[in-house]
């Protein structure tokens, strides 16, 4: 599941510290949810709103310009202006004079955390809590760090301790809500995130996170309402549109989902999951060229995202890019090493490409990975030797699973066609394409093979 927190303050703060944003069998239409690192918000909550920070600094400067608290307010202003080097220099001066100044240590800890320096971030937070065990900011930030490391029980303890002292602490409420989301405690997540929304009704990501809780609770209308509110509050954030698209897909509203995914991509062309889901919608609509394009782009962004190797291979096969299809069927087998039909699908693609030598070399290399008692081992021998359909058919009688038997008919159809028996091939392809219980990819490919006979 993709759970992430992004800044409370203006989007420019994201640029300022250069922070980054942020699990199916082959051919299934439901993709796994992607989990992204938790992104802390303590830094941005601490900075607060620029206008408030300026007012506080002006008042403090007039009253006590050399006071460390005044200088710390100036540090915050420097950070808001993106002047990290100057801010860190001023922090160093403060800490030279006041080495145990909790406020300065806390600001430095959050700055180190925002830069991704986790060890120093943790060390400073723990030091602060030795100096002041009741420092809710440091304890909430420590909870965020634990959450990002998937140490959910410890993170829950820290957030709960903060909320015992300050029931309205936004960082602790959002953090605890995310702990509950990741541990599948949806009712608790919704309750805690509702409290976060009450504390900060204009904070869009509390709505986005609560929308995921409503999804877990099978409340799609509430989920859509919350994510739409997040979009109203932050219309420039790509992932909100992706989140709403997934809700719409679950409700069968593919056209609206397509619009949201396109918007997500427009806002953030690096949002690879938006390409993945848009490709699946295109695929479902029969827009295979567009599906191919989106799958390709998603894999450019995330080459290791093996969940779409096989769907991409199928779309390439439809578009007659048989060599490309063979490559991704083979990659699919590496990802799903018990899915032996993928070896035969790759070999079929090489056949369709007219490359019999490559097909033979490929099967010779891959066949040792197919158990000798598997029906697919005998199909592979049939592909290599050009004979043995009777042996395959005999073995088929021993297979009780009707779906498994029907999948094999696809490969028999390929061989019947190659051997010059089009009517027999058509019979096999029809059996595969017309089987309502066959959800495997061979069913789709058989329907495409049937088109030449119509």
C-alpha positions in Angstrom: 0.0 0.0 0.0 1.3 3.4 -0.8 1.2 5.4 2.4 3.0 8.7 2.4 2.9 12.0 4.2 3.9 15.2 2.5 4.5 18.7 3.8 1.9 20.8 5.6 3.4 24.0 4.3 3.8 25.4 0.8 5.0 23.2 -2.0 8.1 25.4 -2.3 9.4 23.8 0.9 9.6 20.5 -1.0 11.9 22.0 -3.5 13.8 23.8 -0.8 15.1 20.6 0.9 15.0 18.3 -2.2 13.0 15.6 -0.5 11.7 12.6 -2.5 8.1 11.6 -2.7 7.5 9.5 -1.4 2.1 -6.2 -3.9 -0.6 -11.5 -8.2 -0.2 -14.0 -10.7 0.7 -13.3 -14.3 -2.2 -11.8 -16.4 -4.4 -10.8 -13.4 -6.1 -7.5 -13.7 -5.7 -6.5 -10.0 -2.3 -5.1 -9.4 -0.6 -5.0 -5.9 -0.6 -1.9 -3.9 2.7 -0.2 -3.8 4.2 0.8 -0.5 6.3 3.9 -0.4 8.5 5.3 2.4 6.8 7.3 5.0 7.7 11.0 4.6 7.8 12.9 7.9 6.0 16.2 8.4 7.5 17.3 11.7 10.0 19.6 9.8 7.2 21.5 8.1 4.9 21.6 11.1 7.8 23.1 13.1 8.4 25.8 10.5 4.7 26.7 10.5 3.2 29.4 8.2 5.6 32.1 6.9 3.4 35.0 7.9 3.3 33.7 11.5 7.1 33.2 11.6 7.8 36.7 10.3 5.4 38.3 12.9 7.0 36.3 15.7 10.5 37.2 14.7 9.7 40.9 14.4 8.2 41.0 17.9 11.1 39.0 19.4 13.7 41.2 17.7 12.2 44.3 19.1 12.1 42.8 22.6 15.3 40.7 22.8 17.4 40.6 19.6 20.3 38.6 21.0 18.1 36.1 22.8 18.7 32.5 21.5 14.9 32.1 21.0 15.0 35.2 18.7 17.9 33.9 16.8 16.2 30.5 16.4 13.2 32.3 14.9 15.6 33.9 12.4 16.9 30.4 11.6 13.4 29.3 10.7 13.0 32.3 8.4 16.3 31.3 6.7 15.0 27.8 6.2 11.7 29.1 4.8 13.7 31.1 2.3 15.7 28.1 1.3 18.9 29.3 2.8 20.0 26.1 4.5 23.7 26.9 4.6 23.1 30.2 6.4 20.5 28.6 8.7 22.9 25.8 9.7 25.7 28.3 10.3 23.5 30.3 12.7 22.4 27.1 14.4 26.0 26.2 15.0 26.6 29.5 16.6 23.7 29.1 18.9 24.7 25.6 19.9 28.3 26.8 20.6 27.0 29.2 23.1 24.1 27.0 24.4 25.1 23.4 23.6 22.0 22.0 25.4 19.5 24.4 23.9 16.6 22.0 23.2 15.0 24.3 20.6 18.1 24.6 18.5 18.9 20.9 18.8 15.3 20.1 17.7 15.6 22.3 14.6 18.9 20.8 13.7 17.4 17.3 14.2 14.6 18.0 11.9 16.9 19.6 9.3 19.1 16.5 9.4 16.1 14.3 9.0 14.8 16.3 6.0 18.3 15.8 4.4 18.0 12.0 4.9 20.8 11.8 7.5 19.0 9.3 9.6 21.6 8.4 12.2 22.3 12.0 13.1 18.6 12.7 13.1 18.0 9.8 15.6 21.0 10.8 17.7 19.8 14.3 18.1 16.2 13.3 18.9 17.3 10.9 21.6 19.6 13.5 23.1 16.7 16.0 23.2 14.5 13.4 25.0 17.3 12.9 27.6 17.3 16.6 28.2 13.5 16.9 28.1 11.5 13.7 28.3 8.3 15.6 27.7 9.4 17.2 24.4 6.4 16.2 22.3 8.0 17.4 19.0 11.1 15.2 19.4 9.0 12.2 20.5 6.6 12.6 17.5 9.6 12.9 15.2 11.1 9.8 16.6 7.8 8.1 16.1 7.9 9.1 12.4 11.4 7.7 12.1 10.3 4.4 13.6 7.3 4.3 11.3 9.5 4.9 8.2 11.5 1.8 9.4 8.3 -0.2 9.7 8.8 -0.5 13.5 5.1 -0.1 14.0 4.7 -1.2 17.6 7.4 1.2 18.8 6.1 4.0 16.6 2.6 3.5 18.0 4.0 3.8 21.5 5.8 7.1 20.8 2.8 8.6 19.1 0.4 7.5 21.9 2.7 9.0 24.5 2.7 12.3 22.6 -1.1 12.3 22.4 -1.4 11.7 26.1 0.4 15.0 26.6 -1.2 16.8 23.7 -4.3 15.2 22.2 -4.2 17.7 19.3 -0.7 17.1 18.1 -1.0 16.9 14.3 2.2 15.0 13.7 1.3 12.3 16.2 -2.3 12.0 14.9 -1.2 11.6 11.3 1.6 9.3 12.3 -0.6 7.1 14.4 -3.2 7.0 11.6 -0.6 5.7 9.3 0.5 3.1 11.8 -3.1 1.8 11.9 -3.3 1.9 8.1 -0.2 -0.1 7.7 -1.3 -2.6 10.3 -4.7 -2.9 8.6 -6.6 -1.4 11.6 -8.8 0.6 9.3 -11.5 1.6 11.9 -8.8 3.0 14.3 -7.1 4.8 11.4 -10.3 6.5 10.3 -11.0 7.6 13.9 -7.5 9.0 14.5 -7.4 10.7 11.0 -10.8 12.3 11.7 -9.2 13.9 14.8 -6.3 15.1 12.6 -8.8 16.7 10.2 -10.6 18.4 13.1 -7.3 19.8 14.2 -6.2 20.9 10.7 -9.2 21.0 8.4 -7.2 22.4 5.5 -4.5 19.8 5.6 -5.1 17.7 2.4 -3.1 14.6 3.3 -5.2 13.7 6.3 -8.2 13.4 3.9 -6.1 11.4 1.5 -5.0 9.0 4.2 -8.6 8.7 5.6 -9.8 7.9 2.1 -7.6 4.8 2.2 -9.1 3.8 5.6 -12.6 4.1 4.0 -11.4 1.9 1.1 -10.3 -0.8 3.6 -13.7 -0.5 5.2 -15.4 -0.9 1.8 -16.8 2.6 2.0 -16.1 3.8 -1.6 -18.4 6.9 -1.4 -16.7 8.2 1.7 -13.3 7.4 0.2 -14.1 9.3 -3.0 -15.5 12.2 -1.0 -12.3 12.5 1.1 -9.9 12.2 -1.8 -11.9 14.8 -3.8 -11.5 17.1 -0.8 -7.8 16.5 -0.8 -7.7 17.5 -4.5 -9.7 20.7 -3.8 -7.1 21.6 -1.1 -4.1 20.7 -3.2 -5.0 20.4 -6.9 -1.4 20.3 -8.0 -0.4 17.0 -6.2 -0.3 14.1 -8.7 -0.8 11.3 -6.3 -4.2 12.6 -5.2 -5.5 12.0 -8.7 -3.9 8.5 -8.7 -5.6 7.7 -5.4 -9.0 8.8 -6.7 -8.5 6.8 -9.9 -8.0 3.6 -7.9 -11.2 4.3 -6.1 -13.0 4.9 -9.3 -11.6 1.7 -10.8 -12.9 -0.3 -7.9 -16.3 1.2 -8.7 -16.0 0.4 -12.4 -15.9 4.0 -13.4 -13.1 3.6 -16.0 -13.6 6.7 -18.0 -13.4 9.0 -15.0 -10.4 7.0 -13.7 -8.7 7.5 -17.1 -9.1 11.2 -16.8 -7.6 11.3 -13.3 -4.7 9.1 -14.3 -4.0 11.3 -17.2 -4.1 14.3 -14.9 -1.7 12.6 -12.5 0.8 12.0 -15.3 0.5 15.6 -16.6 1.3 16.9 -13.1 4.1 14.4 -12.5 5.5 12.5 -15.5 7.5 10.3 -13.1 4.4 8.9 -11.4 5.0 5.3 -12.8 2.0 3.8 -11.1 -0.3 6.2 -13.0 1.1 4.8 -16.2 0.6 1.2 -15.0 -3.1 1.7 -14.2 -3.8 3.8 -17.3 -2.2 1.0 -19.3 -4.6 -1.5 -17.7 -7.6 0.6 -18.6 -6.4 1.0 -22.1 -5.8 -2.7 -22.2 -9.3 -3.4 -21.0 -10.7 -1.0 -23.7 -8.8 -2.8 -26.4 -6.6 0.2 -27.0 -3.5 -1.9 -27.2 -1.1 0.6 -28.8 -1.8 3.0 -26.0 -1.4 0.3 -23.4 2.0 -0.7 -24.9 3.1 2.9 -24.7 2.2 3.3 -21.0 3.6 -0.1 -20.0 6.9 0.8 -21.7 7.0 4.2 -19.9 6.3 2.6 -16.6 9.1 0.2 -17.1 11.5 2.9 -18.1 10.7 4.5 -14.7 10.7 1.2 -12.8 12.5 -1.6 -14.7 12.1 -3.9 -11.7 8.3 -3.6 -11.5 7.8 -7.3 -12.5 4.1 -7.2 -12.0 3.6 -5.8 -15.4 6.1 -7.9 -17.4 3.4 -10.3 -18.5 0.7 -7.8 -19.3 3.2 -5.8 -21.3 4.3 -9.0 -23.1 0.6 -9.7 -24.0 0.1 -6.2 -25.4 3.3 -6.5 -27.4 2.1 -9.8 -28.8 -1.1 -8.2 -29.9 0.8 -5.4 -31.6 2.9 -8.1 -33.4 6.1 -7.1 -31.6 6.8 -10.7 -31.1 10.5 -10.5 -30.1 9.6 -7.9 -27.5 6.8 -10.1 -26.3 9.1 -13.1 -26.0 11.6 -11.1 -23.9 9.0 -10.0 -21.5 7.3 -13.4 -21.2 10.7 -14.7 -20.3 11.2 -11.9 -17.7 7.8 -12.9 -16.4 9.0 -16.5 -15.9 11.9 -15.2 -13.9 9.5 -13.4 -11.7 7.0 -16.4 -11.5 9.3 -19.4 -11.8 6.4 -21.9 -11.3 4.4 -20.5 -14.2 5.7 -22.8 -16.9 3.3 -21.7 -19.6 5.2 -18.5 -19.8 8.2 -20.4 -21.2 5.8 -21.7 -24.0 4.4 -18.3 -24.5 7.9 -16.9 -25.1 8.6 -19.8 -27.5 5.2 -19.1 -29.3 6.2 -15.4 -29.7 9.5 -16.5 -31.3 7.5 -18.8 -33.6 5.3 -15.9 -34.6 8.4 -13.8 -35.3 9.6 -16.5 -37.7 12.7 -17.2 -35.7 12.7 -21.0 -35.3 16.3 -21.1 -34.4 15.8 -18.6 -31.5 12.8 -20.6 -30.4 14.8 -23.8 -30.3 17.7 -22.2 -28.5 15.4 -20.7 -26.0 13.5 -23.9 -25.2 16.7 -25.9 -25.0 17.9 -23.4 -22.3 14.6 -23.2 -20.4 13.3 -26.8 -20.6 15.5 -28.1 -17.7 13.5 -25.8 -15.5 10.2 -27.5 -16.3 9.5 -30.6 -14.2 9.5 -33.7 -16.4 6.1 -34.8 -15.1 4.6 -31.5 -16.1 2.3 -31.4 -19.1 4.2 -28.3 -20.2 7.4 -30.3 -20.5 5.7 -32.5 -23.1 4.3 -29.5 -24.9 7.8 -28.0 -25.0 9.1 -31.3 -26.5 6.3 -31.1 -29.1 7.4 -27.5 -30.0 11.1 -28.7 -30.4 10.5 -32.0 -32.2 7.4 -31.1 -34.3 5.7 -34.3 -33.3 4.1 -35.7 -30.2 0.6 -34.2 -30.1 -0.8 -37.6 -29.3 1.5 -37.9 -26.3 0.3 -34.5 -25.1 -3.3 -35.4 -25.6 -2.8 -38.6 -23.7 -1.2 -36.7 -20.8 -4.1 -34.2 -20.8 -6.6 -36.9 -19.9 -4.8 -37.2 -16.5 -5.3 -33.5 -15.7 -8.4 -33.0 -13.6 -8.3 -29.2 -13.8 -10.4 -28.1 -16.8 -8.8 -24.7 -16.9 -5.3 -26.2 -17.0 -6.4 -28.5 -19.9 -7.8 -25.6 -21.8 -4.7 -23.6 -21.5 -2.7 -26.4 -23.2 -5.2 -26.4 -26.1 -3.8 -22.9 -27.0 -0.3 -24.3 -27.6 -1.8 -27.3 -29.5 -3.6 -24.8 -31.7 -0.3 -23.0 -32.5 1.3 -26.3 -33.5 -1.8 -27.4 -35.6 -1.7 -24.2 -37.5 2.1 -24.5 -38.1 1.6 -28.1 -39.3 -1.0 -27.0 -41.8 -4.2 -28.0 -40.1 -6.1 -24.7 -39.9 -9.5 -26.2 -39.0 -8.0 -28.2 -36.1 -6.2 -25.0 -35.0 -9.5 -23.1 -35.1 -11.1 -25.8 -33.0 -8.4 -25.5 -30.3 -8.5 -21.7 -30.3 -12.3 -21.7 -30.1 -12.2 -24.0 -27.1 -9.7 -21.7 -25.3 -11.4 -18.4 -26.3 -14.9 -19.5 -25.4 -14.1 -21.0 -22.0 -15.8 -18.6 -19.5 -13.8 -19.9 -16.6 -10.4 -19.3 -18.3 -9.0 -16.1 -16.9 -5.4 -16.9 -18.1 -3.8 -14.8 -20.8 -4.1 -17.7 -23.3 -7.8 -17.0 -23.5 -7.2 -13.5 -24.8 -4.4 -14.6 -27.2 -6.6 -17.4 -28.6 -9.4 -14.8 -29.4 -6.8 -12.8 -31.3 -5.7 -15.9 -33.2 -9.3 -16.5 -34.1 -9.6 -13.2 -35.9 -7.8 -14.6 -38.9 -10.5 -17.2 -39.3 -13.5 -14.9 -39.2 
